[in-house]
Amino acid sequence: MKTIACVVQPGFAPFEFGLACEAFGLDRSDDGIPNFEFRVVAPDPGAVPSNLSFSINVDDDLTFADQADLVVVTPIPREQWAHVDERVAAVVRRAVERGAWVLTVCSGSFVVAAAGVLNGRRATTHWRYADTMAEMYPEIDVDPNVLYVQDGRIITSAGTAAGLDACLHLLRIELGAEMANTIARRMVVPPQRDGGQAQFIAKPLPESTSLSLTPVTDWMLQNLTLELSVDQLAARAHMSPRTFARRFKADYGTTPAAWLGRQRIIHAQRLLEQTDLGLDAIAADCGFGSAAVLRQNFARTLGLTPTAYRARFTCVDGDAAAMAS
């Protein structure tokens, strides 16, 4: 992925637009991150008004989008959902036909839905608008509970900040976990959030934030090789197991076991990229116990084997990595 077109239309949301600029448009070569050719495009170049009291000046029309490796579609106002600009919809269809990536932020998914490329696919949007999308496009399997969905080379994301989760997901696919983590650190955000939108729907904030679980999760990260039970973790947090499990789910959007499993996968990715350790050694260091268990969990989570992942993203000598795998 080298070229990226970010589509803006009248009434665009500045924050969601900024997420794409931040994720793909900045020069991070001093951190060893390859630069992308990133351009903002619009159906009608010139001054494009946002949904606030300012406009941005866009120099490029949609022509560049027809050759971009990734087309990012930013949100449009609700009153435009049923009247999507056909020029933009056509660009999306052509991008999908030629195998380019398409990524939407928040209600940008309505643009892609109008293009017809989500029919028969799973997708998401902001939880407040998921029912509207399902009603407007019954051919789409709309999931209101997730932060983002990848179906083929189309990635749809939920509301606002979930667009950044989707961008980081794509960066992990294209650049590997370590580079994506570097980008996340520069932005001072977690490389990958666990859980989904469900944690925000009925209860936007945890019931109490007076007792942070950060010391416990920091300890978990330092002890991935241990068998960690909820009872053990609750004792470290000075809570009952039931209270701890409820607080953990409220704060992190998932169970302690699922969070721990994801951290073990992230650590395995880092070791596969940066070391020539064999799979047995990596499995032991990550708490999986054996190479077989590592392979099973890795493939289920990422959709490819540890060996295939290492071949794509390794930072060590190729022969040494091949022997280690």
C-alpha positions as CSV (number, residue, x, y, z in Angstrom):
1,M,0.0,0.0,0.0
2,K,1.7,3.2,-1.2
3,T,-1.0,5.6,-2.4
4,I,-4.0,6.8,-0.3
5,A,-7.0,8.9,-1.3
6,C,-9.1,10.4,1.4
7,V,-12.6,11.5,0.1
8,V,-14.3,14.5,1.6
9,Q,-17.7,15.8,0.7
10,P,-19.7,18.9,1.8
11,G,-20.7,18.5,5.5
12,F,-17.7,16.3,6.3
13,A,-16.8,15.7,10.0
14,P,-13.4,17.3,10.8
15,F,-12.4,14.9,13.6
16,E,-13.1,11.8,11.6
17,F,-11.3,13.4,8.6
18,G,-8.4,14.2,10.9
19,L,-8.1,10.6,12.0
20,A,-7.3,9.5,8.4
21,C,-4.8,12.4,8.0
22,E,-3.1,11.5,11.3
23,A,-2.9,7.7,10.5
24,F,-1.8,7.8,6.9
25,G,-0.7,11.4,6.1
26,L,2.2,12.2,8.5
27,D,5.9,11.8,7.8
28,R,7.1,9.2,10.3
29,S,10.3,8.2,8.4
30,D,12.4,9.2,11.5
31,D,10.8,6.2,13.2
32,G,11.5,3.9,10.3
33,I,7.8,4.1,9.0
34,P,7.5,4.2,5.2
35,N,5.6,7.3,4.0
36,F,2.4,7.1,1.9
37,E,1.4,9.4,-0.9
38,F,-1.6,10.8,0.8
39,R,-4.0,13.1,-1.0
40,V,-7.4,14.6,0.0
41,V,-9.8,14.4,-2.9
42,A,-13.3,15.7,-3.5
43,P,-16.0,15.4,-6.2
44,D,-15.8,19.2,-6.7
45,P,-12.3,20.6,-5.8
46,G,-12.1,23.9,-4.1
47,A,-13.6,25.0,-0.8
48,V,-15.4,22.1,0.9
49,P,-17.4,23.0,3.9
50,S,-17.3,20.9,7.1
51,N,-20.2,20.4,9.4
52,L,-18.7,23.1,11.6
53,S,-18.1,26.8,10.7
54,F,-15.1,26.4,8.4
55,S,-14.1,24.9,5.1
56,I,-11.0,23.3,3.8
57,N,-9.5,23.8,0.3
58,V,-9.1,20.6,-1.7
59,D,-6.9,20.7,-4.8
60,D,-7.6,17.2,-6.2
61,D,-10.7,15.8,-7.8
62,L,-11.6,12.1,-7.7
63,T,-9.1,11.1,-10.4
64,F,-6.4,10.2,-8.0
65,A,-8.8,7.9,-6.1
66,D,-9.0,5.7,-9.2
67,Q,-5.3,4.7,-8.8
68,A,-5.0,4.7,-5.1
69,D,-4.2,1.6,-3.1
70,L,-6.6,2.7,-0.4
71,V,-9.7,4.9,-0.6
72,V,-10.8,6.3,2.7
73,V,-14.4,7.5,2.9
74,T,-15.2,10.1,5.6
75,P,-18.6,10.7,7.1
76,I,-21.4,12.6,5.3
77,P,-24.4,14.3,7.0
78,R,-27.4,12.2,7.7
79,E,-29.6,14.1,5.2
80,Q,-27.2,12.9,2.4
81,W,-27.4,9.1,3.3
82,A,-30.3,8.5,0.9
83,H,-28.7,10.8,-1.8
84,V,-25.1,9.7,-2.1
85,D,-23.1,11.4,-4.8
86,E,-22.9,8.9,-7.6
87,R,-19.5,10.1,-8.6
88,V,-18.2,8.9,-5.2
89,A,-20.2,5.7,-5.3
90,A,-18.7,4.9,-8.7
91,V,-15.1,5.5,-7.3
92,V,-15.9,3.0,-4.5
93,R,-17.2,0.4,-6.9
94,R,-14.1,0.7,-9.1
95,A,-11.8,0.5,-6.1
96,V,-13.4,-2.8,-5.0
97,E,-13.4,-4.2,-8.6
98,R,-9.6,-3.6,-8.9
99,G,-8.8,-5.0,-5.5
100,A,-7.9,-1.8,-3.7
101,W,-8.6,-1.3,0.0
102,V,-11.7,0.7,1.0
103,L,-12.0,2.0,4.6
104,T,-14.9,4.0,6.0
105,V,-15.1,6.1,9.2
106,C,-18.4,6.3,11.0
107,S,-21.3,7.1,8.6
108,G,-18.9,6.9,5.6
109,S,-20.2,3.3,5.6
110,F,-23.5,4.7,4.2
111,V,-21.6,5.9,1.1
112,V,-20.1,2.5,0.5
113,A,-23.4,0.8,1.2
114,A,-25.0,3.0,-1.5
115,A,-22.3,1.9,-3.9
116,G,-23.7,-1.7,-3.5
117,V,-20.4,-3.2,-2.6
118,L,-21.5,-4.3,0.9
119,N,-24.4,-6.4,-0.2
120,G,-24.0,-9.9,1.2
121,R,-21.1,-8.7,3.4
122,R,-20.8,-7.9,7.1
123,A,-20.3,-4.3,8.1
124,T,-20.7,-1.8,10.9
125,T,-21.3,1.9,11.6
126,H,-22.0,4.0,14.6
127,W,-24.2,2.1,17.0
128,R,-26.8,4.9,16.9
129,Y,-27.2,4.4,13.1
130,A,-26.9,0.7,12.8
131,D,-30.6,0.1,12.7
132,T,-31.0,2.7,10.1
133,M,-28.4,1.1,7.9
134,A,-30.0,-2.3,8.4
135,E,-33.4,-0.9,7.4
136,M,-32.0,1.0,4.3
137,Y,-29.8,-2.0,3.2
138,P,-31.3,-5.3,4.3
139,E,-28.8,-7.1,2.1
140,I,-26.0,-6.1,4.5
141,D,-25.2,-7.9,7.7
142,V,-24.9,-4.9,10.0
143,D,-23.1,-5.6,13.3
144,P,-23.7,-2.8,15.8
145,N,-21.4,-4.3,18.6
146,V,-18.0,-4.0,17.0
147,L,-15.4,-1.3,16.6
148,Y,-14.7,-2.2,13.0
149,V,-15.3,-5.0,10.5
150,Q,-13.0,-6.3,7.7
151,D,-14.8,-8.2,5.0
152,G,-12.4,-8.9,2.2
153,R,-10.6,-5.6,1.4
154,I,-13.4,-3.4,2.7
155,I,-13.1,-2.1,6.3
156,T,-16.0,-0.3,7.9
157,S,-15.7,1.3,11.3
158,A,-18.0,2.5,14.1
159,G,-18.4,6.0,15.4
160,T,-15.7,8.6,15.7
161,A,-12.6,7.2,17.5
162,A,-13.3,3.7,16.2
163,G,-12.1,5.0,12.8
164,L,-8.6,5.1,14.3
165,D,-8.9,1.5,15.5
166,A,-9.8,0.6,11.9
167,C,-6.8,2.6,10.5
168,L,-4.4,0.9,12.9
169,H,-5.8,-2.5,12.0
170,L,-5.1,-1.9,8.3
171,L,-1.6,-0.6,9.2
172,R,-0.9,-3.8,11.1
173,I,-1.9,-5.8,8.0
174,E,0.3,-3.7,5.7
175,L,3.3,-2.9,7.9
176,G,3.3,-5.4,10.7
177,A,2.5,-5.2,14.4
178,E,5.7,-3.4,15.5
179,M,5.4,-0.5,13.0
180,A,1.7,-0.2,13.8
181,N,2.5,-0.1,17.5
182,T,5.1,2.6,16.8
183,I,2.5,4.7,15.1
184,A,0.1,4.2,17.9
185,R,2.7,5.2,20.5
186,R,3.3,8.4,18.5
187,M,-0.4,9.1,18.7
188,V,-0.5,8.2,22.4
189,V,-3.3,5.6,21.8
190,P,-3.5,1.9,22.5
191,P,-2.3,-0.2,19.5
192,Q,-5.5,-2.2,19.7
193,R,-8.6,-1.8,21.8
194,D,-10.4,-4.9,23.0
195,G,-14.1,-5.2,23.1
196,G,-16.6,-3.4,20.8
197,Q,-19.2,-0.7,20.7
198,A,-21.5,-2.7,23.1
199,Q,-19.5,-1.4,26.0
200,F,-20.6,2.2,25.1
201,I,-24.2,1.7,24.2
202,A,-26.1,1.2,27.5
203,K,-23.3,2.5,29.9
204,P,-21.0,5.1,28.2
205,L,-18.7,5.3,31.2
206,P,-17.7,2.7,33.8
207,E,-19.7,3.0,37.1
208,S,-16.5,4.0,38.9
209,T,-13.0,5.0,37.9
210,S,-11.7,5.6,41.4
211,L,-9.9,2.3,41.4
212,S,-7.7,1.9,38.3
213,L,-7.0,-1.6,37.1
214,T,-3.9,-0.4,35.3
215,P,-1.5,-1.8,38.0
216,V,-3.1,-5.2,37.5
217,T,-3.0,-5.2,33.7
218,D,0.6,-3.9,33.9
219,W,1.5,-6.9,36.1
220,M,-0.4,-9.3,33.7
221,L,1.8,-8.0,30.8
222,Q,4.9,-8.7,32.8
223,N,3.8,-12.2,33.6
224,L,2.4,-13.6,30.4
225,T,4.0,-17.0,31.0
226,L,1.9,-17.6,34.1
227,E,-1.5,-19.2,34.3
228,L,-3.6,-16.3,35.6
229,S,-7.0,-16.9,37.1
230,V,-9.7,-14.3,37.9
231,D,-9.3,-15.2,41.6
232,Q,-5.5,-14.3,41.4
233,L,-6.1,-11.1,39.6
234,A,-9.0,-10.1,41.8
235,A,-6.8,-10.6,44.9
236,R,-4.1,-8.3,43.4
237,A,-6.9,-5.7,42.8
238,H,-8.2,-6.2,46.3
239,M,-11.7,-7.0,45.0
240,S,-13.9,-10.0,45.0
241,P,-13.7,-12.1,41.8
242,R,-17.2,-11.1,40.8
243,T,-16.5,-7.4,41.3
244,F,-13.2,-7.6,39.5
245,A,-14.7,-9.4,36.5
246,R,-17.5,-6.8,36.2
247,R,-15.1,-3.9,36.6
248,F,-12.7,-5.4,34.0
249,K,-15.4,-5.8,31.5
250,A,-16.7,-2.3,32.1
251,D,-13.2,-0.7,31.7
252,Y,-11.8,-2.9,28.9
253,G,-14.8,-4.1,27.1
254,T,-13.9,-7.8,27.3
255,T,-13.1,-10.5,29.8
256,P,-9.7,-10.8,31.6
257,A,-9.1,-14.1,29.8
258,A,-9.8,-12.6,26.3
259,W,-7.7,-9.5,27.1
260,L,-4.8,-11.7,28.3
261,G,-5.0,-13.9,25.2
262,R,-4.9,-10.9,22.9
263,Q,-1.8,-9.5,24.7
264,R,-0.1,-12.9,24.3
265,I,-0.8,-12.7,20.5
266,I,0.6,-9.2,20.3
267,H,3.8,-10.3,22.1
268,A,4.1,-13.3,19.8
269,Q,3.8,-10.9,16.8
270,R,6.6,-8.8,18.2
271,L,8.9,-11.8,18.7
272,L,8.2,-13.2,15.3
273,E,9.1,-9.8,13.7
274,Q,12.2,-9.0,15.8
275,T,13.8,-12.3,16.8
276,D,14.9,-15.6,15.3
277,L,13.5,-17.6,18.2
278,G,11.8,-20.9,17.3
279,L,8.1,-21.3,17.7
280,D,8.5,-23.4,20.9
281,A,10.5,-20.7,22.5
282,I,8.1,-18.0,21.4
283,A,5.1,-20.1,22.7
284,A,6.8,-20.5,26.1
285,D,7.7,-16.8,26.4
286,C,4.1,-15.8,25.5
287,G,2.4,-18.2,27.8
288,F,1.0,-20.5,25.2
289,G,3.0,-23.5,26.4
290,S,3.6,-25.2,23.1
291,A,4.1,-24.4,19.4
292,A,0.9,-26.2,18.6
293,V,-1.2,-24.0,20.9
294,L,0.5,-20.9,19.6
295,R,-0.3,-21.9,16.0
296,Q,-3.9,-22.6,16.8
297,N,-4.5,-19.3,18.7
298,F,-2.4,-17.2,16.2
299,A,-4.3,-18.5,13.2
300,R,-7.7,-18.1,14.8
301,T,-7.0,-14.5,15.7
302,L,-5.0,-13.2,12.7
303,G,-6.0,-15.6,10.0
304,L,-2.5,-16.8,9.1
305,T,0.1,-19.0,10.7
306,P,3.1,-17.8,12.7
307,T,5.4,-18.9,10.0
308,A,3.5,-17.0,7.3
309,Y,3.4,-14.0,9.5
310,R,7.2,-14.1,10.1
311,A,7.9,-14.5,6.4
312,R,5.9,-11.3,5.7
313,F,7.0,-9.1,8.5
314,T,10.3,-10.4,9.9
315,C,13.0,-7.8,10.7
316,V,15.8,-10.4,11.1
317,D,17.9,-12.3,8.6
318,G,15.6,-14.3,6.3
319,D,17.6,-17.6,6.6
320,A,17.7,-17.4,10.3
321,A,14.0,-16.7,10.5
322,A,13.2,-19.6,8.2
323,M,15.3,-22.0,10.3
324,A,13.6,-20.8,13.5
325,S,10.2,-21.4,12.1
